[in-house]
Amino acid sequence: MVDGLNKISNCDNAERKADVIFIHGLGGDAYGTWQKDDKDENCWPKWLGEELPYIGVWSLQYSASPTAWKGTTMPIYWRSGNVLEKMKVRQFGVRPIIFICHSLGGLLAKQILRAAYDSTDNKYKQIAEKTCGIVFIATPHSGSDHAKWLQYLKLFSRPTETIEELDADNPRLMELNSWFKKHENTKKIKLQRFQFMIVNKKTQPHG
């Protein structure tokens, strides 16, 4: 999978009724996070595209390594602007948008919406206004205690900046969570929350 928005199913259908974007979490990737096993056909985004041929299904790939030993990452704030620009290029904002997010992906989705609403770019605002649903799966809205453990072991684990952002009760996450709950427009978005999910062994269960 390439960095950015990857086409999974029905994305080139000009008559599609909506777009669904899967966003993986910490240590995950655009495909493996959603696989039942190592078989390509056992993939949730693919199943959704086959079941709903009138829906465009996408999966976002971005660097979300928990430690510098495995790769790099980017602060959520900067990442959100990067994703928004990719969505604009793909002409999102014409039809309804639903995000399906695992762990860190849910925080990124909220920051994407905040950046879009705060932007002076009308194309960005349209993306926010067309967002009608978000599925949060094991999303640490106020941070995660798992991040603290990596901080304690940072001499050995070399945690990335994302891990630092995920600290439980991190002021920036608390403020983002408060904004999302109180913002007039986000109250119109249908939300579904799940605390746990069995994912591919290559991904992290939380964070």
Buried (B, 14 or more C-beta within 10 A) or exposed (E): EEEBBBEBBBBEEEEBEBBBBBBBBBBBBBBBBBBEEEEEEEBBBBBBBEEBEEBBBBBBBBBBBBBBEBEEBBBBBEBBBBBBBBBBEBEBBEBBBBBBBBBBBBBBBBBBBBBBBEBEEEBBBBBBBBBBBBBBBBBBBBBBEBBBEBEEEBEEBBBBBBBBBBBBEBEBBBEBBEBBEEBEEBEEBEEEEEEEBEBBEEBBBBB
